[in-house]
Amino acid sequence: MSEFFGTVTQPNATEAPATEHEILDVQQTDCCIVGGGPAGAVLALLLARQGIPVMLLEAHKDFNRDFRGDTVHPSTMEIMEQLGLASSLLELRHSKLYQLTFQTPEQTVTIADFKRLKTRFPYIVVLPQVKFLELIAEEAKRYPNFQLVMGANVQELIEEDGAIKGVRYRGHGGWHEVRASLTVGADGRHSHLREQAGLKPIETSPPMDVLWFRLPRHPEEPEGIQGRISSGHIMAMLNRNEEWQIAYIIPKGGYQQLRAAGIAVLRQGIVEVVPELSDRVEHLQDWSDVAFLSVESNRLPCWYRPGLLLIGDAAHVMSPVGGVGINYAVQDAVVAANVLSSPLKAGNVQLSDLAAVQRQRELPTRFIQAFQSFIQQQIFARAFNSQQTIKLPILLRLPILRDLPARILAFGLWRVRVQN
């Protein structure tokens, strides 16, 4: 459920001002954050609350994207409560998911039951990510030291004496330069800053890809998220009020073969998994109605360079399993703010400070990626084989461990709290 739109590749960071560009202006800030997704937006808000000058650069002209993560887990709701924003978020149009289940022809498999969690928010909130981001941005705008620049297409890192000193972006009539004590790359799974900095992630091999599309939803149909497995096919359906946002999960590398077979074959597969959609699959007229997500899962061995920190999908791309991506991005932002606020106020961010952010977040990231891989192999890989019965692994069916998946998906290894 992560953002999957790519960015144009550009040359590596330069040692001096780009003489081939006419720079319209040079701005100064303490922290320049590139990418207005959950990680970048929440970090900008947290730093602004501390009185730290922060500039948030977003390449698009609004926050509205198709098929981004829409699941706000209990961990993020608790953080929103600490920021005084939980009530405002819950006033937005949303639905609540209390269990994560998959329905097969033989049984219903409950992967996680959030109702048993000890929290004020024993559920996943499902709402469009654009609404979440707009809420965060509006709150940040209350602080005079916060600046949001939409339509800022960051092209280059500024590197001097081996350290990153800011960025150059194109937009608003030309080239602009932002000088900063710290630059944070929160620009998603195809991070341009990661490439510019020469940081390469360790890749894993999820067994699946995802086709995203929307179909009409009838008012009487269930809310929340539905998972279905049948005849070697897997689907997840997210309630988007008048529409179902649907993930049709296919074996890795199977997209071109399915596309060559034709859109009618996809419609037939949908009906085989969810027969009640037979009255509306004709809304899928051609492949332009379908978005393809190549599922990735990776992490950087090192999240930083002098003057530069990467967080969120830029540091670790999550599989869509469990919808944890947005929540781990928010936790990265909270830890980064907790660690870096004092050094930023002192104007002296050290490499050890950036390393401390990664040190606190690396183990939870590696753990959840291992958990996702476990679910992918035990549930999804088996589901692609229509001859195999889907069951929770014996270990997770033990009464003493039955709440473990819900706790892992809700909070990760441990809760993260706003300290400042």
C-alpha positions as CSV (number, residue, x, y, z in Angstrom):
1,M,0.0,0.0,0.0
2,S,3.1,2.2,-0.2
3,E,3.5,5.0,-2.8
4,F,4.8,3.6,-6.0
5,F,5.3,6.4,-8.5
6,G,8.9,6.7,-9.6
7,T,11.1,9.8,-10.0
8,V,13.4,10.9,-12.8
9,T,17.0,10.0,-12.2
10,Q,19.5,12.9,-12.2
11,P,23.3,13.3,-11.8
12,N,25.0,12.8,-8.5
13,A,25.5,15.5,-5.9
14,T,27.8,18.3,-7.0
15,E,30.7,19.9,-5.1
16,A,29.9,23.5,-6.1
17,P,26.9,25.6,-7.2
18,A,25.4,24.3,-10.4
19,T,26.8,26.8,-12.9
20,E,24.5,25.4,-15.7
21,H,21.5,26.6,-13.7
22,E,20.4,30.1,-13.0
23,I,19.5,30.1,-9.3
24,L,16.6,32.4,-8.6
25,D,17.0,32.5,-4.9
26,V,19.0,30.9,-2.0
27,Q,17.1,30.2,1.2
28,Q,18.4,29.1,4.6
29,T,16.7,26.8,7.1
30,D,17.8,24.5,9.9
31,C,16.2,21.4,8.5
32,C,15.2,20.8,4.9
33,I,12.8,17.8,4.5
34,V,12.3,16.4,1.0
35,G,9.0,14.5,0.5
36,G,5.6,15.4,1.9
37,G,4.5,11.8,2.7
38,P,3.8,10.6,6.3
39,A,7.5,10.6,7.4
40,G,8.3,14.0,6.0
41,A,5.1,15.7,7.1
42,V,5.1,14.4,10.7
43,L,8.8,15.2,11.1
44,A,8.2,18.7,9.9
45,L,5.4,19.2,12.3
46,L,7.4,17.8,15.3
47,L,10.3,20.1,14.6
48,A,8.1,23.1,14.0
49,R,6.5,22.5,17.4
50,Q,10.0,22.8,18.9
51,G,10.6,26.2,17.3
52,I,13.1,24.8,14.8
53,P,13.1,26.4,11.3
54,V,12.0,23.7,8.9
55,M,11.2,23.7,5.2
56,L,9.2,20.8,3.7
57,L,9.6,20.3,-0.1
58,E,7.0,18.3,-2.0
59,A,7.3,17.6,-5.7
60,H,3.6,17.4,-6.4
61,K,1.2,20.3,-6.2
62,D,-1.1,18.5,-3.7
63,F,-1.1,15.5,-1.4
64,N,-3.6,13.5,-3.4
65,R,-2.2,10.3,-4.9
66,D,-3.8,7.0,-6.0
67,F,-3.3,3.8,-4.0
68,R,-1.2,5.1,-1.1
69,G,-1.3,3.6,2.3
70,D,-4.6,4.3,4.0
71,T,-4.3,2.3,7.2
72,V,-3.6,4.2,10.4
73,H,-2.6,1.7,13.1
74,P,-2.9,2.0,16.9
75,S,0.7,3.1,17.1
76,T,0.0,6.1,14.9
77,M,-3.3,6.9,16.7
78,E,-1.4,7.0,20.0
79,I,1.1,9.4,18.5
80,M,-1.7,11.5,17.1
81,E,-3.2,11.6,20.6
82,Q,0.1,12.8,22.0
83,L,0.0,15.6,19.5
84,G,-3.6,16.5,20.3
85,L,-4.8,15.5,16.9
86,A,-6.5,12.1,17.4
87,S,-10.0,13.6,17.8
88,S,-9.5,15.7,14.7
89,L,-8.5,12.7,12.7
90,L,-11.5,10.7,13.9
91,E,-13.8,13.5,12.9
92,L,-12.7,12.8,9.2
93,R,-14.8,10.3,7.3
94,H,-13.3,6.9,8.0
95,S,-14.0,3.3,8.8
96,K,-12.5,1.1,11.6
97,L,-11.0,-2.4,11.2
98,Y,-11.0,-4.5,14.4
99,Q,-9.7,-7.8,12.9
100,L,-7.5,-8.8,10.0
101,T,-9.0,-11.9,8.4
102,F,-8.8,-13.9,5.2
103,Q,-11.8,-15.8,4.0
104,T,-11.2,-19.0,2.1
105,P,-13.9,-21.4,0.7
106,E,-13.3,-23.7,3.7
107,Q,-12.8,-21.3,6.6
108,T,-12.1,-17.8,7.8
109,V,-8.5,-17.3,9.0
110,T,-8.0,-14.5,11.6
111,I,-4.5,-13.2,11.3
112,A,-4.9,-10.4,13.9
113,D,-7.6,-9.4,16.4
114,F,-7.0,-5.8,17.5
115,K,-10.0,-5.7,19.9
116,R,-7.8,-7.5,22.6
117,L,-5.1,-4.8,22.6
118,K,-4.6,-2.6,25.6
119,T,-5.0,0.7,24.0
120,R,-7.5,3.5,23.6
121,F,-7.5,2.7,19.9
122,P,-8.0,-1.1,19.5
123,Y,-8.5,-0.9,15.7
124,I,-7.0,0.3,12.4
125,V,-8.4,3.5,11.1
126,V,-9.0,3.3,7.3
127,L,-9.1,6.8,5.6
128,P,-7.5,8.3,2.5
129,Q,-3.8,9.2,3.2
130,V,-4.4,12.6,1.6
131,K,-6.7,13.5,4.5
132,F,-4.1,12.5,7.0
133,L,-1.4,14.5,5.3
134,E,-3.7,17.6,5.0
135,L,-4.4,17.4,8.7
136,I,-0.7,17.3,9.6
137,A,0.1,20.1,7.2
138,E,-2.6,22.4,8.5
139,E,-1.4,21.8,12.1
140,A,2.2,22.6,11.0
141,K,1.1,25.8,9.4
142,R,0.2,27.2,12.8
143,Y,3.9,27.6,13.5
144,P,5.7,30.6,11.8
145,N,9.0,28.7,11.5
146,F,7.4,26.0,9.2
147,Q,7.4,26.5,5.5
148,L,5.7,24.2,2.9
149,V,6.7,24.4,-0.7
150,M,4.5,22.4,-3.1
151,G,5.7,21.7,-6.6
152,A,9.3,21.7,-5.6
153,N,11.0,19.0,-7.7
154,V,14.4,18.4,-5.9
155,Q,17.0,17.6,-8.5
156,E,20.4,17.9,-6.7
157,L,22.1,17.6,-3.4
158,I,24.6,20.3,-2.4
159,E,27.7,18.7,-1.2
160,E,30.7,20.6,0.2
161,D,33.7,19.3,2.0
162,G,32.2,15.8,2.1
163,A,29.0,16.9,3.8
164,I,25.4,17.6,2.5
165,K,24.6,21.3,2.9
166,G,21.1,21.3,1.3
167,V,19.4,20.8,-2.1
168,R,18.5,22.5,-5.3
169,Y,15.0,22.2,-6.7
170,R,13.2,23.2,-9.8
171,G,9.8,24.7,-9.8
172,H,7.9,28.1,-9.5
173,G,9.6,29.5,-12.5
174,G,13.1,28.2,-12.2
175,W,15.8,26.8,-10.0
176,H,16.0,27.4,-6.2
177,E,18.6,26.6,-3.6
178,V,17.9,25.6,0.0
179,R,20.8,25.6,2.4
180,A,20.3,23.6,5.6
181,S,22.2,22.3,8.6
182,L,20.4,18.9,8.1
183,T,18.7,17.5,5.0
184,V,16.2,14.7,5.5
185,G,15.2,12.4,2.6
186,A,11.6,11.2,3.0
187,D,11.0,11.0,-0.7
188,G,9.6,7.5,-0.9
189,R,10.5,4.1,-2.3
190,H,12.1,5.4,-5.4
191,S,14.1,8.0,-3.4
192,H,16.0,10.4,-5.6
193,L,18.0,11.6,-2.6
194,R,19.1,8.1,-1.8
195,E,20.4,7.6,-5.3
196,Q,22.1,11.0,-5.3
197,A,23.8,10.1,-2.0
198,G,25.1,6.8,-3.5
199,L,23.3,4.7,-0.8
200,K,22.2,1.3,-2.0
201,P,19.6,-0.8,-0.2
202,I,19.7,-4.5,0.5
203,E,16.9,-6.1,-1.5
204,T,14.7,-9.1,-0.6
205,S,12.4,-11.1,-2.8
206,P,8.6,-10.9,-1.9
207,P,6.7,-13.7,-3.8
208,M,4.0,-11.4,-5.1
209,D,3.0,-8.3,-7.0
210,V,-0.2,-6.3,-6.8
211,L,-2.8,-4.9,-9.2
212,W,-4.7,-2.0,-7.8
213,F,-8.1,-0.8,-9.1
214,R,-11.5,0.5,-7.8
215,L,-15.0,-0.9,-8.2
216,P,-18.3,0.5,-6.9
217,R,-19.3,-0.5,-3.4
218,H,-23.0,-1.0,-2.4
219,P,-24.1,0.7,0.9
220,E,-25.1,-2.5,2.5
221,E,-21.7,-4.2,2.0
222,P,-19.3,-4.7,4.9
223,E,-17.0,-1.9,6.1
224,G,-13.3,-2.1,6.8
225,I,-11.0,-4.5,4.9
226,Q,-11.9,-7.8,3.5
227,G,-9.4,-10.5,2.5
228,R,-10.4,-13.3,0.2
229,I,-8.5,-16.4,-1.0
230,S,-9.9,-18.8,-3.6
231,S,-8.7,-20.9,-6.5
232,G,-5.1,-19.7,-6.3
233,H,-6.2,-16.1,-6.2
234,I,-5.9,-13.5,-3.4
235,M,-7.7,-10.2,-3.0
236,A,-7.9,-7.5,-0.4
237,M,-10.8,-5.0,-0.5
238,L,-10.6,-1.7,1.3
239,N,-13.7,0.3,2.0
240,R,-13.5,3.7,0.4
241,N,-17.1,4.6,1.1
242,E,-18.7,4.6,-2.4
243,E,-15.9,2.4,-3.8
244,W,-13.9,-0.6,-3.0
245,Q,-10.2,-0.1,-3.4
246,I,-9.0,-3.5,-4.4
247,A,-5.6,-5.2,-4.3
248,Y,-5.5,-8.2,-6.6
249,I,-2.4,-10.1,-5.6
250,I,-0.6,-12.1,-8.2
251,P,2.6,-14.3,-8.1
252,K,5.8,-12.3,-8.6
253,G,6.5,-11.7,-12.3
254,G,3.1,-12.8,-13.5
255,Y,1.8,-9.4,-14.6
256,Q,2.9,-9.5,-18.2
257,Q,1.4,-13.0,-18.7
258,L,-1.9,-11.8,-17.2
259,R,-2.0,-8.7,-19.2
260,A,-1.3,-10.6,-22.4
261,A,-4.3,-12.9,-21.6
262,G,-6.6,-9.9,-21.6
263,I,-8.7,-7.8,-19.2
264,A,-11.5,-10.4,-19.4
265,V,-9.2,-13.0,-17.7
266,L,-8.6,-10.5,-14.8
267,R,-12.4,-9.9,-14.5
268,Q,-13.0,-13.7,-14.4
269,G,-10.3,-14.1,-11.7
270,I,-12.0,-11.4,-9.6
271,V,-15.4,-13.1,-9.8
272,E,-13.9,-16.4,-8.8
273,V,-12.5,-14.9,-5.6
274,V,-15.5,-12.6,-4.8
275,P,-18.6,-13.7,-6.7
276,E,-20.7,-10.8,-5.4
277,L,-18.6,-8.5,-7.6
278,S,-19.9,-10.1,-10.8
279,D,-22.4,-7.3,-11.2
280,R,-19.7,-4.6,-11.5
281,V,-16.4,-6.0,-12.9
282,E,-17.4,-4.6,-16.3
283,H,-16.3,-1.3,-14.9
284,L,-12.8,-2.5,-15.7
285,Q,-12.8,-1.7,-19.4
286,D,-9.1,-1.9,-20.2
287,W,-5.7,-2.0,-18.5
288,S,-5.7,1.8,-18.0
289,D,-8.2,1.1,-15.2
290,V,-5.6,-0.9,-13.4
291,A,-2.4,0.2,-11.6
292,F,0.5,-2.2,-11.2
293,L,2.7,-2.3,-8.1
294,S,5.9,-4.3,-8.2
295,V,6.1,-5.3,-4.5
296,E,9.5,-4.6,-3.0
297,S,11.0,-5.0,0.4
298,N,14.5,-3.5,1.1
299,R,16.5,-1.6,3.7
300,L,19.6,0.6,3.7
301,P,22.6,-0.7,5.6
302,C,23.3,2.9,6.4
303,W,20.6,5.6,6.6
304,Y,22.8,8.6,6.7
305,R,25.8,10.7,5.5
306,P,27.2,13.8,7.0
307,G,24.3,16.4,6.8
308,L,21.8,13.9,5.4
309,L,19.4,11.4,7.0
310,L,16.9,9.1,5.1
311,I,13.7,7.9,6.8
312,G,10.5,6.1,5.8
313,D,10.4,4.3,2.5
314,A,13.6,6.1,1.5
315,A,15.4,4.1,4.1
316,H,13.3,0.9,4.1
317,V,10.6,-0.2,1.6
318,M,8.0,-2.3,3.2
319,S,5.9,-5.0,1.7
320,P,2.1,-4.1,1.7
321,V,1.4,-7.0,4.0
322,G,-0.3,-5.7,7.1
323,G,-0.4,-2.1,5.8
324,V,2.4,-1.1,8.2
325,G,4.4,1.3,5.9
326,I,2.7,4.6,6.9
327,N,3.0,3.7,10.6
328,Y,6.7,2.8,10.4
329,A,7.3,6.0,8.5
330,V,5.6,8.0,11.3
331,Q,7.6,6.2,14.0
332,D,10.8,7.0,12.1
333,A,9.8,10.7,12.1
334,V,9.0,10.6,15.9
335,V,12.4,9.0,16.7
336,A,14.2,11.4,14.4
337,A,12.6,14.4,16.1
338,N,13.3,13.0,19.6
339,V,17.0,12.5,18.8
340,L,17.7,15.5,16.6
341,S,15.7,18.4,18.1
342,S,18.4,19.3,20.7
343,P,21.3,19.1,18.2
344,L,19.3,21.2,15.6
345,K,18.6,23.8,18.2
346,A,22.3,23.9,19.1
347,G,23.2,24.1,15.4
348,N,25.5,21.1,15.7
349,V,24.1,17.8,14.3
350,Q,26.8,15.2,14.5
351,L,27.1,12.0,12.5
352,S,26.6,10.1,15.8
353,D,23.2,11.8,16.1
354,L,22.1,10.5,12.7
355,A,23.5,7.1,13.6
356,A,21.4,7.1,16.8
357,V,18.2,7.5,14.8
358,Q,19.1,4.4,12.7
359,R,20.1,2.5,15.8
360,Q,16.7,3.0,17.4
361,R,14.7,2.2,14.2
362,E,16.8,-0.5,12.5
363,L,15.8,-3.5,14.7
364,P,12.1,-2.8,14.6
365,T,12.4,-2.4,10.8
366,R,14.2,-5.6,10.3
367,F,11.8,-7.4,12.7
368,I,8.7,-6.3,10.8
369,Q,10.2,-7.1,7.5
370,A,11.0,-10.6,8.8
371,F,7.4,-10.9,10.1
372,Q,6.0,-9.8,6.7
373,S,8.2,-12.4,4.9
374,F,6.9,-15.1,7.3
375,I,3.3,-14.2,6.5
376,Q,4.1,-14.0,2.8
377,Q,5.5,-17.5,2.7
378,Q,3.0,-19.1,5.1
379,I,-0.2,-17.4,3.7
380,F,0.4,-15.8,0.3
381,A,2.8,-18.3,-1.3
382,R,0.5,-21.2,-0.2
383,A,-2.5,-19.4,-1.5
384,F,-1.1,-19.3,-5.0
385,N,-1.1,-23.0,-4.9
386,S,-4.8,-23.9,-5.0
387,Q,-4.1,-27.4,-3.7
388,Q,-2.8,-26.2,-0.3
389,T,-5.0,-25.4,2.7
390,I,-4.4,-22.0,4.3
391,K,-4.0,-22.1,8.0
392,L,-2.2,-20.0,10.6
393,P,1.2,-21.5,11.5
394,I,0.9,-23.8,14.5
395,L,3.0,-21.5,16.6
396,L,0.6,-18.6,16.2
397,R,-2.4,-20.8,17.0
398,L,-1.2,-21.4,20.6
399,P,-3.5,-19.5,23.1
400,I,-0.5,-17.8,24.7
401,L,0.6,-16.4,21.4
402,R,-2.8,-15.6,19.8
403,D,-2.4,-11.9,20.4
404,L,1.1,-11.7,19.1
405,P,0.3,-10.8,15.4
406,A,-2.1,-8.0,16.4
407,R,0.6,-6.5,18.8
408,I,3.2,-6.8,16.1
409,L,1.1,-5.1,13.4
410,A,-0.3,-2.5,15.8
411,F,3.0,-1.4,17.5
412,G,6.0,-3.3,16.2
413,L,8.6,-4.4,18.7
414,W,7.7,-1.5,21.1
415,R,5.7,1.7,21.3
416,V,7.3,5.0,20.1
417,R,6.4,8.2,22.0
418,V,6.8,11.9,21.3
419,Q,9.3,13.1,23.9
420,N,9.4,16.8,23.1
